[in-house]
Amino acid sequence: CAIVASMLRIFDKNKSGPEVLAKLLGYLTSLDDERSKGKIADKTQEGVAKYLAQLKIHLFGNEDHEVTKDGVLLLSAEAAKKDLPLLLVQNLSVLDFEARKDVASVFGALVRVKGEDG
């Protein structure tokens, strides 16, 4: 149940989608830098996992967070503009299993939204 407890803590701050995206991009950039130097901090991996899970909720919703199509479209467009899919794929090998599953969900959502949008 540690996962459930950590998921509940994720939404305690109620960050907006763009705020979550900005935080995730910051952690992914740090992770990329650390990976190139050969030493990855646990805190960085935890930050990526935390904000990936939070972004997933902003894209799909849950029982406590309802999403709108416009909100998802805006968030997806911003994620694509900031090269989030590329950063996710580049750092996939250094993420833990749960974060990899979230990467797959987020990446799939971003591709589908872009595909449906035109």
C-alpha angles and dihedrals in degrees: 000000000000089000092055091048092050091048090053091051090051093067096040089095095046095214117187121247094257091049091051091047092051092050092047092049090051092052092045091051090050091047091051091051092047091047091054090051091050098241122093121190118225089225090060093050090048091050092052091049092047096050093040089057090047092048089050089057090050090053100042105019127215137216091292100038123051118196130211126216091236092051092050091047092051093046092047092049091050091047091052092047090053093048094244094155091055093048091048093053094044092055099037094104094061098048125096122250097265092049090049090055089051090049089055092050095045094044091049092049092050092050093047094048091049090047094049092045093057 
